[in-house]
Amino acid sequence: MQFFIEVVLPLAVNKTFTYQVSEAEFYYVSIGMRVAVPFGKSKVYTSLVIGKHNNPPQLYTAKEIHQIIDEKPIVNEIQLAHWNWIANYYMCSLGEVFKSALPSGYMLESETIISSKKDVEIDENELKDDEYLIFEALKLQSSITVNDVVKILGKKTIFPVLNKLLEKGALQLQEEISEQYKPKQVRYVKLHDEFSNQNNLSLLLENLSRAKKQRELVLSFFQLQVKEKKPISVKQLVEFSGSTSATIKSLIDKEVFVEYFINQDRVVFEKEDDSHFTLSEPQQKAFDQIEESFIENDITLLHGVTASGKTEIYIKLIEEQVKKDKQVLFLLPEIALTTQLVQRLVAYFGNQVAVFHSKYSNNERIEVWNQVLENSEKAKVVIGVRSALFLPFSNLGLIVVDEEHEQTYKQEAPAPRYHARDCAVVLAKQHQAKILLGSATPSLETYYNVKTKKYNLVELTERFGNVVLPEIKLIDLKDKYFRKRMNGHFSDELIEGISTALELGEQVILFQNRRGFSPYVECITCGHVPNCPSCDVSLTYYKHKNQLRCHYCGYSIANPTHCHACQSVELTTKGFGTEQIELELKTIFPDKNIGRMDQDTTRGKFGYEKIIDSFKNREVDILVGTQMLAKGLHFDNVTLVGILNADNLLNQPDFRAYERAFQMMTQVAGRSGRSEKKGLVMIQTYNVFHNTIQQVLSNDYASMFKEQIYERQNFKYPPFYKLIKLTLKHRDYDKLKEGSMWLYNVLSQSLPMPILGPEEPAISRIRNEYIRTILIKIPKEKNLSITKKTIHKIMNSFEAVAFYRAIKVTINVDNY
């Protein structure tokens, strides 16, 4: 009898592959283990076992596996079921979900190993310098990797040299897999056993009387041992004694100390004593209502105004689950938010909290993965952004999705293009867990689900501690410019408000949803605007670096001194971003500390923490930022929030523009006056009577919902219709135009529903690829899975046409 395993490869291929194994391997290997398999001519991939059987494949001969990597499964059955659902619903391959889900440290690299051929005579005089260096290196060691060759030759273009040696028969190549994850090891020291005897110890100190530093180090070791009563690390000993690791090494060489290593977690949190709190009356009432609603429905929306204390309710709900020995997943839309939340949860739960997001290193993420897999005490509460959904939970009791309306929960690229909130709802159902969605400005879809009784609703209508909502003041920019009461991009009222707040020792947040100095540079003489050569966008001007940069492909040039079209030196910047606001503020308030928080200032691992901590510690007086500031951050001393141009948010070519503008402005306004001091929000706009701005002014979510849901129904948008967006890309404009028209015609003939396109999006070329989009609107009454199968068939037909095969098509389901 033959034995086979079914594996999924981390590739965008819509099928699984069968490999042959021995009988012993068949009974050893389990579903959820990784195995290294050969694929193609020379590649070795990490694959995941998803099935075992005795049926040979019909269309090809099954290859044998390379090796079994794991001793036990690292992925569980519930995860696999969830990944299958994501692949089916979001119309991508299981391989793409697998690649996205697993930390890249688990996706072992296929390293090319180079070794010299035995029994082959090579005339060394015929070898060129570079070839000779590699040949010599292989005489000293049996094999080297491609990376080693790069180091030996000191250059990156090494493949021509290797090819020449291969042609001469001097080398042979083989693919070999290398494990990337290594546990963190901490170096400890202890006294050699023979010195446990008092006489030998006295003798040792006598012998060390001439080596003063070594004697002092041994005495420091004794002091620490009495004080700590636990193993002593080398780092600890060096810090305590003021000595060096060289002195410790000398004592190890003399066999006075013995060194040993202990595996340690990379991220350790400490619990604080003063962390406990009691819920206020409204919070307690909301908490009780949530508990009751969970009895009849697993999904509840907590609709609470900004600063109503939703986080405290989350903490109490999490505590209930931890007492039941259940795991909890706390999802956040932005890494910046984890900084403050981790501090609050760690203060309460101590080292039961684990954090999972992309700013953590590979090894740190693998440690969290393993802790969740083992249902460890160290990962009872997992805080993370959308990727934390893929962790191997086995005992999940509650999922909290904070700021559930945020668009950052939707992954745009690469596949799977999933929405974390919707996937969390499915994951909770698979685990039979409860899910709480929290927001001050819920998304229309979620609120519609409440109205249609799919979700339960709990409301918190007042701020914590009876703190009043901030006063919102509109500033008419048309009037201010007409009366010449503007200083740069600041009206006289806003400057006066900032001055008053600063005089009282309070802090200010200013919001502008554009980074850089200004969106483009324009020639006054001929109107020419420098554009990116690879994308259909203008270059953003950065004053600090004195350069123009493309936000889509990273292309940059030095800021031009004259116009590239007419050579005029009359150049001006148009529009403004956070960098320009920061520089203007430094001119208006030269003696104040100005901070900036956008994608450019938060690139490092601790970029967010540094800015948030300095603002919280009141080292920064005014913080300027993009939408990162709008999400759940809590600062007691902020009493003024300024929105510099609300019209930027309203004038977006998107059916969600007004909903998102309302959410963004309400959330930014909510950063103001969160403690005893009353807050003020100033919104600068050219359109003070705009419906959405008036709704923000009166904090009227209900009328915004009513107005927008009516529009959505009229124009066939979610939640009444499902959207599937097809994006086609190719370098050849005419081929793309023809291919997109072919696809549109076939879709229109096959699907009895509204299909829009093919249209050029606002940015119709990125990285030298032209873009066309087709939007399919699926009515609620149509069967979604049958429609998706039809689209898949049409896509297969499209790929079968040789002329169109080079056109890249991406499918985005629920393109919100």
N, C-alpha and C positions, 0 to 999 in steps of 0.2 A: 504493500500500500504506500502511496506517495502522500507527503505532508506539505501543505501550503499555508502561507499566511497572506492576508489582505492588508496592504499598507496604503497610507495616504502620504504623498510627497509634498513638500512646501512649494508647489508650483501651481500656476493658474491653468490647471488641466482638469476638465470636468469628469474625471474618473479615478478610480483607485487601481492599484497594480498588485498582481499576484507574484509572490516569490516562493521558491522552494526551500524547505528546511529539512533537517534530519529529524528522525523520530524523537531523539532526546531534546533537540531544540524546540520541537513542536509542543512537547509537554512542559518545557521550562518556560517558554515565552507566554506572556499574558497580554490581554487587550489593554492598551494604554502604555505599553513599553515602547522605547525607541530602539530601532534597529538601523544599522548602517547598510545601505543597499547600493549596488552598482546601477547606474542609470545612464543610458547613452553609451558612447564609446569608452570614455575614461573617467566620468564623474562619479563621485560617491556622495550620496545625500543621506541626511538624517531623516528617517521616515517614522511614522507612528503606526503601530499595529492596531487595526480596527476590526480584525476578524481572523478566524482560523477554520480551515476546512480541508477536504481531501479531493477537491475538484480541480483538475489541471485547466489552465486557460485555453480557450478554443483558438484564438487568433495568433498567439505567439508562444514560444517555449519559455517557461518560467526560469529566470536566472536564480542562482543561489544567493543568499544574503551574504554580506561582508562580515558583519559581527553583530552580536546583541550588546547594546550599550548599557541598559539598565538592569538592576537586580530585582526591582519591583516597579509596578506601574507608576508613572508620574502624572497620568491623566486618568480621570475616573469616568464611569459610564454616563453620569448626569452631564458632565462637560461635553462628552461626545454628542449626546442628544441635543444639547444647546447649540453646539457648533453646526450640527446638521440643519437645525432650524434656521440659524443665521444664514447659512449658505443657500438654503431654499428660498427664504423670504427675500433676501437682498440680492438674489440672482448672481451669485459668484460661486467659485469652486470651494470645496471643503479644504483643499490645499492652501488657498489664500487665507482662510480663517485660521488654519493650523499655524501658518507662518506668522500671522499677526498676533495670535494668542500666546504662543510660547516665548519666553524671554530669549533674546538672541544668543545668550550664553548657552542655551540648551540646543541651539541649532549648530551643531558642530561644523567646523570649517573643513572643507576638503583641501588639504595642504598638499602641494605637489612635492614629493620627495625625490631628490636627485642623488643617484649613486653612480660610481664608476663601473664600467663593464669589465668583468673579469676575463682573463685569457685573450685580451685584445692588445696587440702591440701598437703603441702610438709613438710616432717620431716627435719628440718635444720641440725640435727645431722648427717644425712646420706650424706650430701654434703661435697665434698672435698674443700680445701682452695680456689682454683680458681673458682669453681662453686659457692661457698658462696659469693665471692666478686661480681660476676655478679648478683646474686639473691638480694643482699643488694642494689646494684645500682638501680635495678628495683623497689625497695620499695620507693626510694627517687624520682624517675621520671618515668613517664608512659612508655616511650620507649627510646631505645638507638640504635645507628647504629653499624655496625661491626667495624668501625674505633674507636668508643668510647670504645668497648671491648678491642681492642689492647692497648689503652692508660691505661685502668683500670688494665689490667693484666701485662702490661709492656713487652709483648712479642708478636711475630707475629703468632706463631702456636696456634691459638685460636679455630679453627674449631672442634678439638676433644672434647674440653670442652663444646662447644655449642651443639654438637651432643649428649653428655651425658645428658645435661639438657633437650634436646628435647625428648630423650627417657624416661626421668622421668616425662615428661608432664609438666615441669615447665615453658616452653617458647612457644611462637608462633611467626612465621615469616610472614612478608608481604613485597612485593616489592613496593617501593614508589619512585617516581621521584623527584629529587631536581634540581631546576634551578641554573645553575652555574654563569651566568653573573650578576654582580652587577655594576650599574653605579658608577663612582668615585664621592664621595661627599666631598666638601671642607667646613670646619667649619668656619663660620663667626660670628662676634659679633656686636651688636649695643647697644646704650644706652637705658635703660628702658624709656618708654614713659613719665613717671611722671617727668623725669629730663629734659624734653624739656622746662619746665618752668624755667626762670632764677633764681627765688628765691629758688626753690628746688635744683637747681644745686649748688648755693652758699652754701646751707645747707649741701649738700653731701660732698663738698670739706672740709668743716669745720669738719664734722664727721670723715673724713678720715685723719685728720691732724696727728693723732697718728700712723696710719698705713701708714708709709712713702712710702713703695714700691707700695701699692695699689693706693695712691694719685698720684704718679709719672706716674703710668700706665694709669690712667684716663686722665692726662694732655697730655701724649703721644698720646692717642687716639684722642684728640681734634686736636693736631698738624697734625696728619695723615689725619684726616677728611678734614681739610682745604687744605692740600697739594694734596690729591688724588681725592676728590669729587666723590668717588665711594665706594661700600661696602668694608669693611675691614676684611680680613681673620685673624684668630688667628695666623697663621704662620707669616704673615706680621707684625702684632702687636708685637709679641715676638721679631722678628728681629730688628724692629725699636726702641723699648723701651729698649732692653737689659734685659727684665724681663723674667719670666718663665711662663709656662702654668698653674702651680699651683696657681700663683697669680691671673691669669684670672679666674680660677675655683672658687677661693674665692669670687671674685666680682660677678660671676654668681650666686653663692649660696646666696649672700647678696641681689640679685635681682637688682644690679646696672647695670650689663650687661645682655643682652638676647642673647643666642646662637641660630643660625639657620644654615641650610645646603643648599648648592646649588650644583646641578649636574654640573660636569665640564668635558670637553674632556681630555683624558689622554695625547694626543699628540697635542701640539699647536705650529705652526710655525709663526715666525715674518718676515714681509717683510723688505728688506733693501732699502734705498733711492737711492744708487748709482748703481743700478742693470742694468740700461738700456744701450744698446749698439747698434751700427749700423753694419749691415753686410758688409763685404768687397765685392769688385766687383765680384770675383769668387763665393762667397757665395750667393750674391744677384741673380746672373745668375742661379745658381743651384736651389735656392728657386723659381724663376719664372718658371723654367722648370718643377719643381715638381707640382706647381699649374696648369700648362698647361696639364701635363700628367694625373692629376687626373680628368680632364674633360672627357677624352676618356677611361681611365682605372682606376679602384679603387686600383690597386696594383702597387707600384713603388719601385724599388731598387735604393737606393742612394749608389753608389760605390765611396767612397772617401778615399784617402790615409790617413794614420795615421796622426793625428794633423791637418787635413784640416778644422776643425771647424764644424763638423757635428752637434754637440750639439746645437750650436747657431741657425742653420737652424731648428732643431727640436723645439727649444723654440719659434721661430717666427711662425712656423706652428701651434703650440699649442695655441699661442696667438690668431690666427685667429679663431680657434674653440671656445675658451673661450668667445670671443666677440659675437659669435653666440649662446652663452648659451648652448654649447654642452659639453659632458663629453669626456675626453681623457685618454687613457690607455697607459702608457709608460713601456714597458717590458724590463727587464735587465736580463742577464744570471746569475748574481752572486750578493749575498747580499753585498759583499765588494764594488761593484760599486755604490750601492744606496747612500752610505755615501757621495761621492763627488757630485753626481748628485742632491741629495736632497738639498745640500747647494746652488747649482747654480739655481735650479728651485724655491726654496723658496725665494731666494733673488729677484727673478723676479715676482713670483705670490703670495708670502706671504702665508696666511693661506688658500689658495685655493688648496693647495697640500696635498694629503694624501699618506701614505706609507703603503704597505701591504706585509709582508713576515714573515717567521717562527721565526725570532729572536724577534718579537714583542709578547707581552703576549696575552693570550686568550682575555682578556677584551679589549685590544687595537685593536685587529683585529675585534672584534664584533662592536666596535664603528665605524671603517672604513666601515664595511659592512652596518651598518645602515645609515651612511652618504651617501653612494653610492645609497642605496635603495631609500632614500628620495630625491635623486638628489640635495643634499645639496651644498651650496656654498663652504663648507669646503672640498669637494672631487670632485672638477671640474677636477683636474689633479691627476690621481692615478699612483704612481710609484710602481712597484713591480716586483717580480720574477714570475716564471711560474704560481704559484697558484693564482695570481691576476686575471687571466683569468676567474675565477669562480665567480667573484663579480657580484652583481645584477644590472648591467648597464641597463638603460632604454632609455638613450638619447646619445648614443655613436656616436661621430663624427669622431674620428681619433684614430688609434692604431699605435704606433711607436714601432718597434721591433729592439732594438739596438744590435749590434754584432750578427746579425741573424745566423751566421755560427756556433755559440757556441754549443758544444755537451751537455752542462748542461741544454739546453732547453728541452731535452728528459728525461722524467721521466722513471727510470728503475724499481723501486720497491717502494711501492706496486702498484697494479693496481689502476686506469687506467694508462697504460704505454704510455702516450700521448706525442706528440711533440708540445710544446707551440707555436712555429712559425706557424705550419700548422693549429693548432686549432684557432689561432688568425686570420688567413686568413678567416676561415669559420665564426667566430664570427663577423668579420667586414662585411661580406656579409649579415649575418642575420640582422644586424643593418643598412645595406646600408651605412656603414661608409667607410672612406678611410683607407688604411694601407700602411705605409712606412717601408720598411726593410732597415736597414743601416749596412754597414760593409766595412772595408778596404780589407777584404779577403773573399768575399761571398762564401757560400757553393756551390758545383758543381750543386746541384739540382736547387737552385735559379737562378744561372747564366744560366743554361740550359733553364729554363723557360723564361728568357729574350731573349735568342737566338731563342726560338720557338714562340716569340711574345705574350706569356701569361702575362708577366709582362713588364712594361715600365722601362727604364734605364735612370738614371741621374748620370753623373760622375763629381767628384771633383778631379782634377789631381794635384793640388799644395797645399802645406801646408799653413795654415793661416799666413798672414803677410809676405808672400814670404820666410818663413823659409825653408831652404834647408833640404832635406831628409838626415838622418845620413849616414856617410860613413861606409860601412860594410867591416870588415877585417877578413879573415879566418886564423886560426892558426892550423897547421898540428901537431896533438898530436904525431903521429908516429915519426916524425922528432925530436920533442922536447924531447921525452923520450930517443930516440937514442943518442941525443947530451947532455943528462943529464941537460936539462935546465928547469926542473920542480921543483917547490916547493910545495909538497903535490899534490893538483889537479890544481895548478895554473901554467901556463907557464910564463916564464920571461917577455914576451910581455904584458900579461894581468896584471901582478903585476906592471909593469912600467906604463901601462895605468891608473890603479887605483891610483897609487902614484901621477901621474901628475894631474889627476882630483881633488884629495883631496887637493893638494898643492894650486890649484887655488880656493879652497873653494867650489868646485862643489860636487854633490852627484853621487853615483854609485848604479845601480841595478844589481844583479847577479841572474841568473835563473838556477835552477836545479829541474827537475820535479820529485823529490823523497823526501819524508819526512823521518825523523829519522836520525840516525847517519850513518848506513849502512844497506843494504838489508838483509845481513845474516852474521853469524859467522861460520867459518870453522876450523876444526881440521887439522893442517899441517901434523900430523903423519898418520891419516887414512882417511882423507877427509870427515869425518862425519859433517853434517850440522843439527843443532837443528830445527825440524819441529813442527808445531802446531799439537797436538794430534787429533783435530777435523776437521782440514782443510788440504788440500793438498798443503800447502805453507810453505816456510821457515819463521822463526820468524825474525822480523826486530829489530835491536839493537838500543836502546836509551841510549846514554852515560850519559845524565843528570840524568836519573832515575836509571841508571845501571841495566836495565832490557831488556829482549827480549819480543816483543809483536806481536801478530797476528793482521793484519789490517782488517781481515774479521770477526772474532768473538770476538775480544777483549781479548783473552787468553793471560796471561803474566806470565813469570817466572823471577827470579833473574838471572842476567848474570852469566853463569857457570864459575867456576874457572878451571875446567878440563873437558876433553871430556867425554860425557856420554857413548860413545861406547868403547874407549880404555884407558880411564883414563889419557891420555896425557895432560900436561898443556900447550902444544904448540897450542894456539888458535889464530886465526887472523880474522879480519873483512874484508869482500869483498864488493866492490862497495861503493858508497857514497851518502848521502842524505843531506838535507838542514842543519841539526844539525851539521854534520861534517864540512861543508863549513864554518858555523858560527864560530866554534871553531878554525879552521885553520886561518881564518881572524883575530881573536883576537890575535893569535900568531904573524902573519906577521905585523899587524897594532895595536899594543897594546894600543896606546893612542887615537884610534878612536872609535866612538860609532857604534856598529854593531846591526842591527835589523833583525828579522826573521818573515816572514809571510807565514804560512802554516796552515793546518787544526789543528795542535796541539796548535798554539799560538792564534787562533781566535775563541776559543770555547765560550766565554762569550757573552752576549748581545751586549756589546760595544767593543768587541775584535778588530773588523775591524777598528772602528773609532779611537781607541787609537793609533794603529800602523800607520794608514794613516796620522792622524793629527801630530804625532811626526815627521814623515818623511817630511811632508809638511812644518812644522815649523823649519826644518833643525836641529832638535835635534839628528837625526840619520844620519850618514855619508854614510854607506853602508847598503842596504836592500837586504837580501837574501830571495828568495821565490820560490814557485811552480807556477802552471799556473794561480793562483789568480792574479799575477802581470801582466799577459799578456792582461788583459781586460780593455781597455778604461780609465785607471787611468792617471791623468794629473799632472805632477810635473815639474815646470819651471826650476828647478836647476839641473836636471839630464842630464849629458852630456855623460856618458859612461854606456853601457849595456853590460854585459858579459853572454854568454850562455856557460856553463861549459862543457857540453857533448851533442852535437847535435845528435849523433848516437843513444842515448836512444829513441829519438822521431821517428827516421826512422825505427828502427828494432822492430816494433810492429806487432804481427800476426793479422792484420786487413786490409781489402781492402781500408780503408780510411787513412792508415798510412802516405802516402806521402802528401796527401791533408792536413791532420791535422798538420804534421810537418811544411809544408810551412806556414800555417795560424799562428801556434804558434810562429815560429821564426820571421815572419814579424810583428806580434802584439807586441812581446817582444821588437823587434828592434825599434818599433814605440814609445816606452816610452822615447827614447833618443832625446836630442836636440830639445825640443818642443817650445823653445823661441828663443832669439837672438843668443845664443851660439850654435855653430855647434856640432852635436852629433856624437858619434863614437860607433859602435857595434862590439864586438869581439866574433867570434864564434869558439870555440875549437871543432875540429872533427878529426877522424881518416880517413875520407873519403872526402877530399876537392873537389874532382872532381865529386861527386854525383850530378846527374841532379837537384834534389830538392834544394840542397844547392846552386848550381849555379843560380837557379831561384830566390832564396831569395836574393842572392848577387846583381842581376840586377833588383830586384823588378818586376819580369816579371810574373804577374798573368796570362796573356793571354796564354803564352806557357805552364804553369803548367796546366791550364784548358784544353788546347788542348790535351796534353799528357795523362792526367788522364781520360778524357771523352772517348778517344780512347780505353784505357784499360778497362774501365767499359763496353763499348759496346761489346768488345771481350769476356769478362769473365762473361757476364750476371749479371751485378750489377746495382743498381739505378744510374741514373734516368730512365734507359731503362727497368728495372725489379723492381717489388715490392718485398720486403722481408718480410716473416713471419717466425719468429724463435720460435720453440717449445722447451721448456726446461723441462726435466723430472728429478725429484729428488726422491730418496728413500734410506733408510738406508741399504737395502739388495741389494748387488751388482748384484747378479744373477737374482733376480726378476726384477730389473731395466733394465738389459741387455736384458732380454727376452721381457719385456713390450715395450721397445723402438723399438725393432726389429719388433714386431707385428704391432705397430703403423706405422712404416716406410713402411712396406709391403702394408698395407691397403691404405696409402696415395699414394704410387707409382702406385697402381692399379687404384685408383679413379681419380687421377689428371694427365693430360697429360702435364707435365711441369717438369723442373729440380728440383729434391729433393735430398738434400745432407744429409748424416748421416746414422744411428745415430753415432755421434762422441763424444769422450771424449774431453771437452774443456781443455784449458791450465791448468786451476785450476779445477780438476775433482772431488773434494770433499770439501764441506764447511759445517761446523757445523755437522759433522758426516753423512751428506747426500751425496751420490754419484750423479753425474750429467751426463746426456747425452743430446745432442742437435740435433735437426733436422731442417734444413733450407729449406724453400719452396721459390722458385723463380718464381714469377708470371709475365709473359710477359705483356707488355702494352696492346696488342690486346685482352687479355682474360678479361672476365667480372669479376671484382673484387668482387662484392657482391655475385655472384653465387659461386665463388671459396670459399669465406668465409663461405657460408651456407654449402657447402660440408665438409669443415674442421670441422665446428660445429657438423654436423651429425656424422662424424668419431670419434670426441672426445666423443660424447654421447655414441657411441657404445663401445668405449674404457673403459669408466666409468662403463658400464653395465657388463663388465667381472669382476666377483667377485675377481678373483686372482689379477687383476691390479688396483683395486679401491683405494688402499692405495698409489699408485704412484701419486705424485703431478705434475701437468702439468701447466706451465704458458705459455701464448701466448703473443708474443711481435711483434706487427705489425710495419713496417718501422723501423726495428732494425738497425738504422744508428749508 
